[in-house]
Amino acid sequence: MDRHKTPARAARGITRRTLPALALIATIALGAGASDWTQFRGPGQDGIANATGLPATWDDTANIAWKTPLPGPGGSSPIVVGDRVFLTSYSGYAESIENPGNMEDLMRHVVCLDRATGKVIWQKDFKAKMPESAYVGGNNTRHGYASSTPTSDGESLFVFFGKSGVFSFDLDGNERWTADVGEGTDGWGSATSPVLHNNLLIVNAGVESGALIALDKATGQAVWRAGDVSRTWATPVLVEAGGRTEAVLNLPGKVAAYDAETGKALWHCEGIPDSYVCPSVIAHDGVVYAIGGRRSQVMAVRAGGSGDVTGSHILWRTEKGNNVTSAVLVDNHLYWFHESRGVAYCANAATGEIVYEENLEPRPGLIYASITVADGKLYATSQDNGTYVVAAKPEFEQIAVNTFASDSSRVNASIAVDRGQLLLRTDRAIYCIGNK
């Protein structure tokens, strides 16, 4: 397997949703503010924020509202619940390529920050369950120990740490329950983010137990389990279709949908042809878009079917794409950046026709974090060469590349948007970017 095209955490990406789905998410949010960024890729699971006045440029001092050091690296994105920010980190093992240390010293951290100031309100530290997946050097598995973005219903915080389990905390950091979803590990680590649906917390535990699992969010007890889920680092995406909520998952060679209430298999079709997949699907108006594979493809399929819908519901397939990051949909156009070639793509969402294929300058190196779009701009963080800002329109325009002179640490996390500011985490710190 090409180490530069590995199943990274940044492979989780998700969707644009119909109005009924947005109403459902708002209901789930409970005590969370309507604009809160309470899960991976935001309120709609799609990386899209309805924000204006966001900065296109920043550096160590310009447009920095606050900065807070973190207890260790991680690929998880921050989330916002009311006046608090939550994110995860790891430490003690695989922090350094040159000196990874001992697996037995691996620690997990959950951090709560004041949204206005970045001040640490509380931090939970705990030992990882052993043995974990071994770090084998280079970029390969260093991102796999705190890669799942937390989620919240406004009253509880839910965190997934692979074989160490799923944890529920109240917003003050008191543990409510923990659940074991399997003992399996993988050389590429654990990475998928949990998703809330009504009273259920849905987790892709393909690495840990080969299953998609729904837990009762109040108790952590398993409610349903769908098997035959493996070699996928994608987060399940909730899609409204045919009067039901489907949990759609990107799998090797297959896109599959499950009833979000019961776990019943609903439909499937031929998907991305590879032995593993990373990106999550995205969806809009009942159409699911899947991307991935080392041969890099994008495809569109109508949701709401039954059984094998390969011959009836696939709308188009394009031999372009990327292997790691999820796409984003804006005004009937799909956008994505190739994870290693430094190429930005735009495609017509109705036909799959490539509208542009342009090189980013300077070359970004690896991009494992999925795109965030807001204020007419696409924000994509590269691992080592800054955040690329590109106009969200079907004519290519690179606006800026932003770096921190004082922080050259890796970035594997997607950017969160909240109240007219950007929240960007590196392996060393979290930055609030925008007007103070």
C-alpha positions as CSV (number, residue, x, y, z in Angstrom):
1,M,0.0,0.0,0.0
2,D,1.3,3.5,-0.9
3,R,2.1,5.2,2.4
4,H,1.2,8.6,0.9
5,K,-2.4,7.4,0.1
6,T,-3.3,5.8,3.4
7,P,-6.6,5.8,5.2
8,A,-6.1,9.0,7.1
9,R,-8.4,10.6,9.6
10,A,-9.0,13.4,7.3
11,A,-10.9,11.0,5.2
12,R,-14.0,11.6,7.0
13,G,-16.2,13.9,5.2
14,I,-19.9,14.2,4.8
15,T,-22.9,15.9,3.1
16,R,-25.2,18.7,2.2
17,R,-28.7,17.8,3.3
18,T,-32.3,18.5,2.4
19,L,-34.5,20.8,4.5
20,P,-36.1,17.9,6.4
21,A,-32.7,16.6,7.4
22,L,-31.6,20.0,8.6
23,A,-34.8,20.2,10.7
24,L,-34.0,16.8,12.1
25,I,-30.4,17.9,13.0
26,A,-31.8,21.0,14.7
27,T,-34.1,18.8,16.8
28,I,-31.2,16.6,17.8
29,A,-29.1,19.6,18.8
30,L,-31.3,20.1,21.9
31,G,-29.5,22.6,24.1
32,A,-26.9,23.4,21.5
33,G,-27.2,26.7,19.6
34,A,-28.6,26.5,16.1
35,S,-25.3,27.6,14.6
36,D,-23.1,25.4,16.8
37,W,-20.6,23.2,15.0
38,T,-21.4,20.1,17.0
39,Q,-20.0,17.3,14.9
40,F,-17.5,16.5,12.2
41,R,-18.0,18.9,9.3
42,G,-20.6,20.9,11.0
43,P,-24.4,21.0,11.5
44,G,-25.2,19.5,8.1
45,Q,-22.3,17.0,8.1
46,D,-21.2,18.7,4.9
47,G,-18.4,21.1,5.7
48,I,-20.7,24.0,4.8
49,A,-21.2,27.1,7.1
50,N,-23.6,30.0,6.6
51,A,-21.0,32.6,7.7
52,T,-19.8,35.8,6.2
53,G,-16.9,38.1,6.8
54,L,-14.5,35.3,7.3
55,P,-10.8,36.1,6.8
56,A,-9.0,34.8,3.7
57,T,-5.5,35.5,5.1
58,W,-3.8,35.1,8.5
59,D,-0.4,34.4,10.1
60,D,1.0,34.2,13.6
61,T,-0.6,37.5,14.7
62,A,-2.9,38.8,11.9
63,N,-6.5,37.8,12.3
64,I,-5.7,35.6,15.4
65,A,-8.4,36.1,18.1
66,W,-6.7,33.5,20.4
67,K,-4.4,30.6,20.4
68,T,-4.2,27.7,23.0
69,P,-1.5,25.0,23.2
70,L,-2.8,21.4,23.1
71,P,-1.6,18.5,25.2
72,G,-0.6,16.6,22.1
73,P,-1.3,16.0,18.4
74,G,-4.4,14.7,16.7
75,G,-6.4,14.6,13.5
76,S,-9.8,15.3,15.1
77,S,-11.6,18.6,14.4
78,P,-12.8,20.9,17.2
79,I,-16.6,21.2,17.8
80,V,-18.5,24.0,19.5
81,V,-21.4,23.6,22.0
82,G,-22.6,26.9,23.3
83,D,-19.8,28.8,25.0
84,R,-17.4,25.8,24.9
85,V,-15.0,24.2,22.4
86,F,-14.2,20.5,22.6
87,L,-11.5,18.4,20.9
88,T,-9.2,15.4,21.5
89,S,-5.5,14.8,21.5
90,Y,-3.0,12.0,22.2
91,S,0.5,12.0,23.8
92,G,3.3,9.8,25.0
93,Y,3.6,7.7,21.8
94,A,4.2,8.5,18.1
95,E,4.4,12.2,18.6
96,S,7.8,12.3,16.9
97,I,8.8,10.4,13.7
98,E,12.4,10.3,14.9
99,N,11.6,9.1,18.5
100,P,8.1,7.5,18.6
101,G,8.6,6.1,22.1
102,N,6.8,3.2,23.7
103,M,3.2,2.2,23.0
104,E,2.5,1.6,26.7
105,D,2.9,5.4,27.3
106,L,0.1,6.3,24.9
107,M,-2.4,8.7,26.5
108,R,-5.7,10.1,25.3
109,H,-7.0,13.6,26.1
110,V,-10.3,15.3,25.9
111,V,-10.0,19.1,26.2
112,C,-12.7,21.7,26.9
113,L,-12.0,25.4,26.1
114,D,-13.8,28.6,26.7
115,R,-15.1,29.6,23.3
116,A,-14.5,33.3,23.8
117,T,-11.0,33.2,25.1
118,G,-9.5,29.8,24.4
119,K,-8.8,29.2,28.1
120,V,-8.8,25.6,29.2
121,I,-11.9,24.8,31.3
122,W,-11.2,21.1,31.9
123,Q,-9.1,18.3,30.5
124,K,-9.6,14.5,30.9
125,D,-6.5,12.3,30.5
126,F,-6.6,8.5,30.4
127,K,-4.5,5.6,29.4
128,A,-5.2,3.8,26.1
129,K,-6.3,0.2,26.1
130,M,-3.4,-2.0,25.1
131,P,-2.2,-3.2,22.7
132,E,-3.0,-0.4,20.3
133,S,-2.1,-0.3,16.6
134,A,1.7,-0.1,16.3
135,Y,3.3,3.0,14.9
136,V,5.5,1.8,11.9
137,G,7.2,5.1,11.0
138,G,6.8,8.0,8.7
139,N,3.3,9.4,8.0
140,N,1.7,6.0,8.1
141,T,0.0,5.6,11.4
142,R,0.9,8.7,13.4
143,H,-2.5,10.2,12.8
144,G,-4.5,7.3,14.1
145,Y,-4.7,7.8,17.9
146,A,-7.0,10.9,18.3
147,S,-8.6,11.2,14.8
148,S,-12.3,10.9,15.5
149,T,-14.1,14.2,15.9
150,P,-16.4,14.3,19.0
151,T,-20.1,15.1,18.7
152,S,-22.7,16.6,21.1
153,D,-26.5,16.9,21.5
154,G,-26.0,20.0,23.7
155,E,-26.2,18.1,26.9
156,S,-23.6,15.3,26.5
157,L,-20.3,14.9,24.8
158,F,-19.5,11.7,22.8
159,V,-16.0,10.7,22.0
160,F,-14.7,7.6,20.1
161,F,-11.2,6.3,20.7
162,G,-11.2,3.0,18.7
163,K,-10.6,-0.1,20.8
164,S,-10.4,2.1,23.9
165,G,-14.1,2.6,23.4
166,V,-16.8,5.2,23.1
167,F,-17.2,7.7,26.0
168,S,-20.0,9.9,27.1
169,F,-19.3,12.9,29.3
170,D,-21.5,15.7,30.5
171,L,-20.3,19.1,29.4
172,D,-18.4,19.6,32.7
173,G,-16.3,16.5,32.0
174,N,-18.0,14.0,34.2
175,E,-18.1,10.6,32.6
176,R,-21.6,9.2,32.1
177,W,-20.8,5.9,30.4
178,T,-18.3,4.0,28.3
179,A,-19.0,1.3,25.7
180,D,-16.7,-1.3,24.1
181,V,-17.3,-1.6,20.4
182,G,-14.6,-4.2,19.7
183,E,-10.9,-5.1,20.2
184,G,-9.7,-4.9,16.7
185,T,-6.9,-2.6,15.5
186,D,-5.5,-1.8,12.1
187,G,-2.1,-0.6,10.9
188,W,-3.7,2.6,9.7
189,G,-5.4,3.4,13.0
190,S,-9.0,4.2,13.9
191,A,-10.5,7.4,12.5
192,T,-14.3,7.5,12.0
193,S,-16.5,10.1,13.8
194,P,-19.7,9.2,15.7
195,V,-23.0,10.5,14.5
196,L,-26.2,11.3,16.4
197,H,-29.7,10.3,15.2
198,N,-32.5,10.8,17.6
199,N,-31.7,8.8,20.7
200,L,-28.9,6.8,18.9
201,L,-25.2,7.3,18.6
202,I,-24.0,5.6,15.4
203,V,-20.4,4.5,15.1
204,N,-18.5,2.9,12.3
205,A,-16.6,0.3,14.2
206,G,-15.3,-1.5,11.1
207,V,-11.8,-1.6,12.4
208,E,-12.8,-2.7,15.9
209,S,-15.5,-5.3,15.2
210,G,-16.4,-5.2,11.5
211,A,-19.7,-3.5,12.1
212,L,-21.8,-0.4,12.1
213,I,-23.1,0.0,15.6
214,A,-25.9,2.1,17.1
215,L,-25.7,2.8,20.9
216,D,-28.4,4.2,23.1
217,K,-27.0,7.7,23.7
218,A,-28.3,7.7,27.3
219,T,-26.8,4.4,28.4
220,G,-24.2,3.3,25.9
221,Q,-26.1,0.0,25.4
222,A,-26.0,-1.5,21.8
223,V,-29.4,-1.0,20.0
224,W,-28.5,-2.5,16.6
225,R,-25.5,-3.8,14.7
226,A,-25.0,-4.1,11.0
227,G,-22.2,-6.5,10.0
228,D,-19.8,-6.9,7.0
229,V,-18.3,-3.4,7.5
230,S,-14.5,-3.4,7.0
231,R,-11.6,-1.5,5.4
232,T,-13.5,1.8,5.5
233,W,-12.4,4.9,7.4
234,A,-15.5,6.8,6.4
235,T,-18.1,8.3,8.7
236,P,-21.7,7.3,8.2
237,V,-23.8,10.1,6.7
238,L,-27.5,10.6,7.4
239,V,-29.6,11.1,4.3
240,E,-33.4,11.7,4.1
241,A,-35.0,9.8,1.3
242,G,-38.3,8.1,0.8
243,G,-39.7,9.2,4.1
244,R,-36.9,7.5,6.1
245,T,-33.4,8.4,7.4
246,E,-30.7,6.4,5.8
247,A,-27.2,5.9,7.3
248,V,-25.1,5.8,4.1
249,L,-21.5,4.4,4.2
250,N,-18.7,4.4,1.7
251,L,-17.3,0.9,1.6
252,P,-14.6,-0.8,-0.6
253,G,-16.4,-1.5,-3.9
254,K,-19.8,-0.6,-2.5
255,V,-22.0,2.2,-1.3
256,A,-24.5,0.9,1.2
257,A,-27.4,2.4,3.1
258,Y,-28.9,1.2,6.4
259,D,-32.1,2.2,8.2
260,A,-30.8,4.7,10.9
261,E,-33.5,3.5,13.4
262,T,-33.0,-0.3,13.0
263,G,-29.8,-1.0,11.1
264,K,-31.6,-2.9,8.4
265,A,-29.8,-3.0,5.1
266,L,-31.8,-0.9,2.6
267,W,-29.9,-0.6,-0.6
268,H,-26.4,-0.9,-2.1
269,C,-24.6,-0.4,-5.4
270,E,-21.2,-0.8,-7.0
271,G,-19.0,1.8,-5.4
272,I,-15.3,2.8,-5.5
273,P,-13.2,0.0,-6.8
274,D,-10.4,-0.5,-4.2
275,S,-9.6,-2.7,-1.2
276,Y,-10.2,0.2,1.2
277,V,-11.9,3.6,1.2
278,C,-11.4,6.7,3.2
279,P,-13.8,9.6,2.2
280,S,-17.3,9.8,3.5
281,V,-20.1,10.4,1.0
282,I,-21.8,13.7,0.7
283,A,-25.5,14.1,-0.3
284,H,-27.9,16.7,-1.6
285,D,-31.6,16.5,-2.6
286,G,-31.6,12.7,-2.3
287,V,-28.5,12.2,-4.4
288,V,-25.4,10.6,-2.8
289,Y,-21.9,11.4,-4.1
290,A,-19.1,9.0,-3.3
291,I,-15.4,9.6,-3.9
292,G,-12.2,7.6,-3.2
293,G,-9.8,5.0,-4.3
294,R,-6.2,5.0,-5.4
295,R,-7.5,5.1,-9.0
296,S,-9.5,8.1,-7.9
297,Q,-13.2,8.1,-8.9
298,V,-16.3,10.1,-8.1
299,M,-19.8,8.8,-8.6
300,A,-23.4,9.8,-8.0
301,V,-26.3,7.5,-6.9
302,R,-29.9,8.2,-6.0
303,A,-30.8,7.4,-2.4
304,G,-34.1,5.8,-1.4
305,G,-33.8,2.5,-3.3
306,S,-34.1,-1.1,-2.3
307,G,-31.6,-4.0,-2.7
308,D,-29.0,-3.8,-5.5
309,V,-29.6,-0.5,-7.2
310,T,-26.5,-0.6,-9.4
311,G,-28.5,-0.8,-12.6
312,S,-31.2,1.6,-11.7
313,H,-29.9,4.4,-9.4
314,I,-26.3,5.2,-10.4
315,L,-26.4,8.5,-12.2
316,W,-22.8,8.9,-13.4
317,R,-19.2,8.0,-12.7
318,T,-16.1,10.0,-13.4
319,E,-12.5,8.8,-13.5
320,K,-11.2,11.6,-11.3
321,G,-11.2,12.0,-7.6
322,N,-9.0,11.5,-4.6
323,N,-8.2,8.8,-2.1
324,V,-8.4,10.5,1.3
325,T,-10.5,13.7,1.6
326,S,-14.2,14.1,1.3
327,A,-15.7,16.5,-1.2
328,V,-18.0,19.5,-0.8
329,L,-21.0,20.6,-2.8
330,V,-21.8,24.2,-3.5
331,D,-24.3,25.6,-6.0
332,N,-24.6,22.3,-8.0
333,H,-20.8,21.9,-8.2
334,L,-18.6,19.4,-6.4
335,Y,-15.1,20.5,-5.2
336,W,-12.2,18.4,-3.9
337,F,-8.4,18.5,-3.7
338,H,-6.3,15.5,-4.5
339,E,-4.5,14.3,-1.4
340,S,-1.0,14.1,-2.9
341,R,-0.9,15.6,-6.4
342,G,-1.7,19.2,-5.4
343,V,-4.6,19.4,-7.8
344,A,-7.9,21.2,-7.2
345,Y,-11.0,19.9,-9.0
346,C,-14.5,21.2,-9.7
347,A,-17.2,19.0,-11.3
348,N,-20.8,19.5,-12.4
349,A,-22.8,17.7,-9.8
350,A,-25.6,16.8,-12.3
351,T,-23.3,15.2,-14.9
352,G,-19.9,14.5,-13.3
353,E,-18.3,16.6,-16.1
354,I,-15.0,18.1,-14.9
355,V,-15.3,21.9,-14.9
356,Y,-11.7,22.6,-13.9
357,E,-8.5,20.7,-12.9
358,E,-5.9,23.1,-11.7
359,N,-2.6,22.9,-9.8
360,L,-2.3,24.5,-6.4
361,E,0.7,26.7,-5.9
362,P,3.0,26.2,-4.2
363,R,2.6,22.4,-4.1
364,P,0.8,21.6,-0.8
365,G,2.3,18.1,-0.2
366,L,-0.3,15.9,1.5
367,I,-3.9,17.1,2.1
368,Y,-5.7,14.7,4.4
369,A,-8.3,17.1,5.9
370,S,-11.6,17.5,4.2
371,I,-12.6,20.9,2.7
372,T,-14.7,23.4,4.7
373,V,-16.6,26.0,2.7
374,A,-18.0,29.4,3.9
375,D,-18.3,32.9,2.8
376,G,-17.6,32.0,-0.8
377,K,-14.3,30.3,0.0
378,L,-13.0,26.8,0.2
379,Y,-10.6,26.2,3.1
380,A,-8.3,23.1,2.9
381,T,-5.5,22.5,5.3
382,S,-2.4,20.7,4.1
383,Q,-0.3,18.6,6.5
384,D,2.8,20.7,6.3
385,N,2.4,23.6,3.9
386,G,-0.4,25.7,5.2
387,T,-4.1,26.3,4.6
388,Y,-5.1,26.8,1.0
389,V,-8.0,29.2,0.3
390,V,-9.8,28.9,-3.1
391,A,-12.9,30.7,-4.4
392,A,-16.0,28.5,-4.2
393,K,-17.0,29.1,-7.8
394,P,-16.6,27.0,-11.0
395,E,-13.7,29.2,-12.2
396,F,-10.5,28.4,-10.5
397,E,-9.1,31.2,-8.3
398,Q,-6.6,30.5,-5.6
399,I,-6.9,33.3,-3.1
400,A,-4.2,32.6,-0.4
401,V,-2.0,30.2,1.4
402,N,-1.7,30.8,5.1
403,T,1.1,29.5,7.4
404,F,2.3,30.0,10.9
405,A,6.0,30.9,11.2
406,S,6.0,29.8,14.8
407,D,4.1,26.5,14.3
408,S,5.3,24.1,11.6
409,S,3.5,21.1,13.1
410,R,1.4,18.9,11.0
411,V,-2.3,19.6,10.3
412,N,-4.7,16.7,9.7
413,A,-8.0,18.3,10.9
414,S,-10.7,20.0,9.0
415,I,-11.5,23.6,9.9
416,A,-14.6,24.4,12.0
417,V,-16.6,27.6,11.6
418,D,-18.4,29.4,14.4
419,R,-19.8,32.9,14.8
420,G,-17.8,34.4,12.1
421,Q,-14.5,32.8,13.0
422,L,-12.5,29.8,12.0
423,L,-11.2,27.2,14.4
424,L,-8.1,25.4,13.1
425,R,-6.1,22.9,15.1
426,T,-2.5,21.8,14.4
427,D,-0.6,19.1,16.3
428,R,0.6,21.8,18.7
429,A,-2.3,24.3,19.2
430,I,-5.8,25.4,18.3
431,Y,-6.3,28.8,16.7
432,C,-9.4,31.0,16.6
433,I,-9.0,33.0,13.4
434,G,-11.0,36.1,12.7
435,N,-12.0,39.4,14.3
436,K,-11.4,39.6,18.0
